[in-house]
Amino acid sequence: MKTSLHRILTEDKIELVGLLYEPETPTEKILVHVHGMAGNFYENLFLDFIAKTLTDQGIAFFTFNNRGCELIKDLRKIRGNKRTIVRIGNTFEKFEDCLLDIEAAVRFIKSRSYMTIHLSGHSLGAPKVAYYAALKGSDLASVIFLSPPDMVGSALKEKSFEMEYDTAKKMIADCRGKKIMPGIIWGDAYLSANTYMSLSDKRSKVAIFNLYDPEDKLELLGKIKIPAYTIMGKKDVALIILIEETMERIKRAMANSPRVETNILGDADHGYNGYEQRLADALREWIKNSSSSLNHYTL
């Protein structure tokens, strides 16, 4: 396995960093991975298992930081010879900007002559890759949801939701949307008022896996027209409803996808602790068994 560090540039000139794992024998197949809320391209242990398992099978793997990486992150903005620092990270991210980040990663991968591109997202990365797949992913081979969260439902179940929502709304009205909200949000997050609304409001673009609402048709998932695979364990804290119902509603919503599969990965938790190899094996089998009917990017 060959491993290399790369710096990629988004359309709005934000520099992101990622690791590319490649098998010894050249391949056209690759999995591009989007990390979750305040995560990064290396901290989840399951990434190590995925990298080895896929490259052993002759499949490359690229995992990269998006602008929502870590809590507060200083990122470089590069315009020609001018370099400035912008402060983003999870605290200040805007959900819709995930399109810019994923576009940059896919563009980089295409420049490396990878033609069969699978896209996965873990936790908050799952709605991000769903959003990308629905709007811009027509040439992807497949999209993979790892522990997809109901962001709106998760916010609503918090006892402090009404107070936090009203605080964010007032701060935005007072032109303080970029300021950090008082206190810790959702147990471990420090969010600006703008970011809080971007990640929890039912009118936000993040409102994709709205499983809390039994009447919600999950309409954005219905716009995805490529194969899709969902993996989740029974002990995942992201579950809002029973896991069987979660999987069934996702499958039902994706009527326009040519192939939809789900995998309940035993008692796995949100980070797949103790299930890392089983997760890697499941991804290997999904990609390995992808037929020629899947999309291939052509130069």
Backbone torsions as a table, in degrees:
resi	resn	phi	psi	omega
1	MET	NA	130.9	176.3
2	LYS	-103.4	133.8	-179.0
3	THR	-124.0	133.3	-179.3
4	SER	-142.0	143.5	179.4
5	LEU	-92.0	136.6	-178.1
6	HIS	-134.8	147.9	174.6
7	ARG	-111.6	126.2	-178.8
8	ILE	-120.1	155.9	-175.5
9	LEU	-119.5	128.7	178.7
10	THR	-79.8	169.7	179.9
11	GLU	-60.6	-32.4	177.3
12	ASP	-92.8	19.6	168.2
13	LYS	71.6	26.3	173.1
14	ILE	-89.1	130.9	179.4
15	GLU	-87.5	127.3	176.7
16	LEU	-118.8	154.9	-175.7
17	VAL	-122.0	143.1	178.5
18	GLY	-153.0	168.4	177.7
19	LEU	-112.1	133.3	176.2
20	LEU	-110.6	119.6	176.9
21	TYR	-104.2	125.2	-177.3
22	GLU	-127.4	140.7	175.4
23	PRO	-69.7	162.6	-179.4
24	GLU	-64.0	-34.5	178.1
25	THR	-92.4	130.2	-179.2
26	PRO	-54.8	145.1	-178.5
27	THR	-142.4	158.9	174.6
28	GLU	-102.1	-7.4	-176.8
29	LYS	-95.0	138.7	179.0
30	ILE	-152.4	149.3	170.8
31	LEU	-109.8	124.2	175.8
32	VAL	-103.4	128.9	-172.6
33	HIS	-117.1	137.0	177.8
34	VAL	-111.8	121.2	-177.1
35	HIS	-75.1	172.4	-175.6
36	GLY	-92.5	-165.6	-174.1
37	MET	-60.3	121.3	179.4
38	ALA	61.1	18.7	179.4
39	GLY	-87.4	-162.9	175.5
40	ASN	-158.1	-174.7	-171.2
41	PHE	-82.1	2.1	-174.4
42	TYR	-136.7	-18.2	-166.4
43	GLU	-72.3	-33.0	179.8
44	ASN	-70.3	123.1	-177.5
45	LEU	-59.0	-32.9	-177.5
46	PHE	-61.8	-20.6	178.5
47	LEU	-63.4	-37.5	178.1
48	ASP	-62.5	-42.0	180.0
49	PHE	-66.8	-41.7	179.3
50	ILE	-63.1	-45.1	-178.5
51	ALA	-58.8	-47.7	-178.5
52	LYS	-69.1	-45.0	-176.4
53	THR	-63.4	-43.2	-179.0
54	LEU	-70.5	-45.3	-178.6
55	THR	-66.2	-33.4	174.7
56	ASP	-61.8	-26.5	-179.8
57	GLN	-93.1	1.7	179.8
58	GLY	83.9	26.7	179.9
59	ILE	-120.3	131.8	179.0
60	ALA	-80.7	164.2	-177.6
61	PHE	-144.5	129.3	178.8
62	PHE	-126.0	122.4	177.8
63	THR	-123.7	131.6	-171.3
64	PHE	-140.3	158.1	173.9
65	ASN	-77.1	133.2	166.3
66	ASN	-97.6	174.1	-173.9
67	ARG	-68.0	-12.0	175.8
68	GLY	-91.0	17.5	-177.2
69	CYS	-70.5	142.7	177.4
70	GLU	56.7	-176.9	-174.7
71	LEU	-73.2	-61.9	175.0
72	ILE	-128.1	127.1	-172.7
73	LYS	-132.9	127.5	173.1
74	ASP	-86.4	119.8	-179.0
75	LEU	-116.9	150.6	179.7
76	ARG	-85.5	138.1	171.7
77	LYS	-111.2	124.7	-172.2
78	ILE	-119.9	116.0	174.4
79	ARG	-125.1	102.6	-175.9
80	GLY	61.9	-123.6	179.2
81	ASN	-91.7	-0.9	-178.2
82	LYS	-92.2	127.2	179.5
83	ARG	-123.9	125.5	177.5
84	THR	-128.7	165.9	179.3
85	ILE	-106.8	131.1	173.5
86	VAL	-118.2	137.5	-177.6
87	ARG	-99.2	114.3	-178.3
88	ILE	-129.0	-102.7	-174.7
89	GLY	69.9	-178.5	-178.0
90	ASN	-59.9	-32.2	-176.7
91	THR	-61.2	-33.3	-173.2
92	PHE	-121.5	9.7	-175.6
93	GLU	-74.1	156.2	174.3
94	LYS	-116.9	125.1	-172.4
95	PHE	-52.2	-45.6	-175.4
96	GLU	-59.4	-23.3	-179.7
97	ASP	-68.3	-9.8	177.0
98	CYS	-59.0	-28.8	178.1
99	LEU	-60.4	-42.2	179.9
100	LEU	-64.0	-41.0	-177.7
101	ASP	-69.1	-46.4	-178.4
102	ILE	-68.8	-38.5	175.4
103	GLU	-56.2	-44.3	-179.6
104	ALA	-63.2	-41.6	179.6
105	ALA	-65.8	-45.1	-179.8
106	VAL	-65.3	-40.1	178.0
107	ARG	-61.5	-42.4	177.8
108	PHE	-62.1	-45.5	-178.6
109	ILE	-63.6	-40.6	177.2
110	LYS	-63.1	-34.8	179.0
111	SER	-67.1	-18.2	177.6
112	ARG	-93.4	10.0	175.7
113	SER	71.5	23.9	171.3
114	TYR	-81.9	129.1	-172.9
115	MET	-111.3	-21.5	178.8
116	THR	-114.5	100.7	-169.4
117	ILE	-111.8	116.4	173.3
118	HIS	-100.2	143.5	-176.1
119	LEU	-124.5	123.1	178.8
120	SER	-119.8	153.1	175.8
121	GLY	-142.1	135.9	-179.5
122	HIS	-107.8	135.4	177.7
123	SER	58.5	-124.8	178.9
124	LEU	-59.2	-22.0	175.8
125	GLY	-65.0	-23.8	-179.6
126	ALA	-67.7	-51.7	174.2
127	PRO	-62.7	-27.8	177.5
128	LYS	-66.1	-45.6	-179.4
129	VAL	-72.9	-29.7	175.2
130	ALA	-64.4	-44.0	179.1
131	TYR	-60.8	-44.7	178.9
132	TYR	-65.6	-45.6	-177.7
133	ALA	-60.9	-38.5	-178.7
134	ALA	-70.1	-35.8	-173.9
135	LEU	-97.7	-33.1	-171.6
136	LYS	-137.7	6.7	-169.3
137	GLY	-98.7	24.4	-174.1
138	SER	-63.9	-24.1	-178.9
139	ASP	-99.8	10.5	175.2
140	LEU	-79.8	152.3	176.2
141	ALA	-75.1	-36.6	176.5
142	SER	-169.0	166.3	174.4
143	VAL	-124.2	140.9	-174.1
144	ILE	-127.7	125.1	179.4
145	PHE	-102.9	115.4	176.8
146	LEU	-105.2	113.4	-179.6
147	SER	53.4	57.4	-177.8
148	PRO	-66.9	125.1	-178.6
149	PRO	-93.0	148.9	168.1
150	ASP	-88.5	94.2	-173.7
151	MET	-64.0	-42.4	-179.6
152	VAL	-67.7	-46.3	179.0
153	GLY	-61.7	-38.3	178.7
154	SER	-64.3	-39.2	178.6
155	ALA	-68.1	-42.2	-177.2
156	LEU	-63.6	-31.9	-176.6
157	LYS	-78.2	-10.1	176.9
158	GLU	-70.6	134.7	179.3
159	LYS	-60.6	-28.5	-176.9
160	SER	-92.5	11.1	-173.9
161	PHE	-56.1	-52.2	-175.2
162	GLU	-60.9	-40.4	178.9
163	MET	-66.0	-45.2	-179.3
164	GLU	-66.0	-42.1	-179.7
165	TYR	-63.3	-46.2	-180.0
166	ASP	-64.2	-38.5	178.5
167	THR	-62.8	-46.8	179.9
168	ALA	-62.4	-43.6	-179.3
169	LYS	-61.4	-43.5	-179.9
170	LYS	-67.5	-41.5	180.0
171	MET	-61.2	-41.8	179.2
172	ILE	-65.3	-42.3	178.7
173	ALA	-63.0	-30.2	179.4
174	ASP	-89.6	14.1	-180.0
175	CYS	62.6	32.9	177.3
176	ARG	-119.2	30.2	-177.7
177	GLY	-63.3	-25.4	-179.6
178	LYS	-86.3	-5.6	179.1
179	LYS	-82.2	150.5	-180.0
180	ILE	-76.0	134.4	179.1
181	MET	-67.9	151.3	178.7
182	PRO	-69.0	143.2	176.1
183	GLY	80.6	175.5	179.3
184	ILE	-93.6	131.5	-177.9
185	ILE	-97.7	135.2	176.2
186	TRP	55.7	28.4	173.6
187	GLY	89.7	-24.8	-176.2
188	ASP	-153.6	12.5	-174.7
189	ALA	-116.7	144.4	171.3
190	TYR	-114.4	111.0	-172.7
191	LEU	-122.1	141.3	168.9
192	SER	-69.9	162.3	179.5
193	ALA	-61.9	-40.5	178.6
194	ASN	-61.1	-43.8	-178.4
195	THR	-68.6	-38.6	177.8
196	TYR	-56.7	-47.0	-179.7
197	MET	-67.9	-36.6	179.5
198	SER	-64.2	-29.8	-175.1
199	LEU	-104.5	0.7	-175.6
200	SER	-140.1	-16.6	-176.1
201	ASP	-78.2	136.1	-177.5
202	LYS	-66.0	-14.5	176.3
203	ARG	-92.3	-3.6	179.8
204	SER	-77.0	160.3	177.6
205	LYS	-67.7	-16.5	179.8
206	VAL	-72.0	-15.3	-176.0
207	ALA	-75.1	76.0	-174.7
208	ILE	-111.3	-53.9	179.6
209	PHE	-94.7	63.2	-175.1
210	ASN	-80.1	64.5	-174.8
211	LEU	-76.0	-17.0	179.2
212	TYR	-64.2	-26.8	-177.8
213	ASP	-100.9	108.1	-177.0
214	PRO	-63.6	-16.9	180.0
215	GLU	-91.6	-10.4	-178.2
216	ASP	-72.1	131.0	-176.8
217	LYS	-90.5	2.7	-179.7
218	LEU	51.8	54.0	-167.8
219	GLU	-62.3	-34.5	-179.2
220	LEU	-63.4	-35.6	177.8
221	LEU	-61.0	-30.4	178.8
222	GLY	-69.8	-12.7	178.6
223	LYS	-88.8	-6.6	179.7
224	ILE	-82.2	126.3	-174.2
225	LYS	-119.1	24.8	175.8
226	ILE	-122.4	162.6	178.2
227	PRO	-56.5	146.8	-176.9
228	ALA	-139.2	143.8	-176.7
229	TYR	-135.3	128.1	179.8
230	THR	-116.9	130.9	178.4
231	ILE	-126.5	135.5	-179.3
232	MET	-161.5	149.3	177.8
233	GLY	-105.6	162.1	-175.4
234	LYS	-68.0	-21.5	-178.6
235	LYS	-104.5	24.8	179.9
236	ASP	-76.7	125.2	-179.3
237	VAL	-68.0	-13.7	179.6
238	ALA	-77.7	-10.0	-178.8
239	LEU	-67.9	128.7	177.3
240	ILE	-101.5	-35.5	178.2
241	ILE	-126.9	177.8	179.3
242	LEU	-55.5	143.5	-175.1
243	ILE	-63.1	-35.9	178.5
244	GLU	-62.8	-41.0	178.4
245	GLU	-70.1	-36.5	176.7
246	THR	-56.7	-51.3	-178.3
247	MET	-65.1	-40.2	-178.8
248	GLU	-65.1	-42.1	-179.1
249	ARG	-68.8	-36.2	176.4
250	ILE	-64.4	-45.6	178.8
251	LYS	-61.3	-43.5	-178.0
252	ARG	-65.2	-35.2	-178.6
253	ALA	-70.9	-26.8	-173.0
254	MET	-93.9	50.8	-176.5
255	ALA	-66.9	-21.5	-178.0
256	ASN	-94.3	0.1	175.8
257	SER	-84.9	135.0	-177.4
258	PRO	-70.2	-17.9	-179.6
259	ARG	-153.6	122.7	-179.7
260	VAL	-129.9	122.9	177.8
261	GLU	-130.0	150.5	176.2
262	THR	-128.7	156.0	-177.7
263	ASN	-144.0	110.7	174.0
264	ILE	-84.9	108.5	-171.1
265	LEU	-90.1	67.3	175.9
266	GLY	55.2	-137.0	-179.3
267	ASP	-96.0	27.0	-178.3
268	ALA	-59.4	143.4	176.4
269	ASP	-92.6	-170.0	-174.1
270	HIS	-65.3	-29.4	-179.7
271	GLY	-99.8	6.4	179.8
272	TYR	58.0	33.8	179.3
273	ASN	-64.7	123.4	-176.3
274	GLY	83.9	-7.6	-179.7
275	TYR	-118.9	16.8	-175.1
276	GLU	-59.1	-44.9	-178.4
277	GLN	-69.6	-38.2	178.0
278	ARG	-63.8	-37.1	176.5
279	LEU	-65.1	-47.5	-179.8
280	ALA	-60.9	-41.7	178.9
281	ASP	-63.2	-40.4	-179.9
282	ALA	-63.2	-41.3	178.8
283	LEU	-67.6	-40.8	177.4
284	ARG	-59.1	-45.9	-178.0
285	GLU	-66.3	-39.3	178.4
286	TRP	-60.8	-48.0	-177.7
287	ILE	-71.2	-42.0	-178.8
288	LYS	-62.0	-37.3	-176.5
289	ASN	-87.6	0.9	176.1
290	SER	-66.0	128.1	-174.5
291	SER	-91.3	179.3	-179.8
292	SER	-68.0	-9.8	179.0
293	SER	-74.9	-14.8	178.0
294	LEU	-74.2	160.4	-176.6
295	ASN	-70.1	144.0	174.8
296	HIS	-129.2	129.3	176.5
297	TYR	-72.2	136.6	177.4
298	THR	-116.0	137.6	-178.9
299	LEU	-71.8	NA	NA
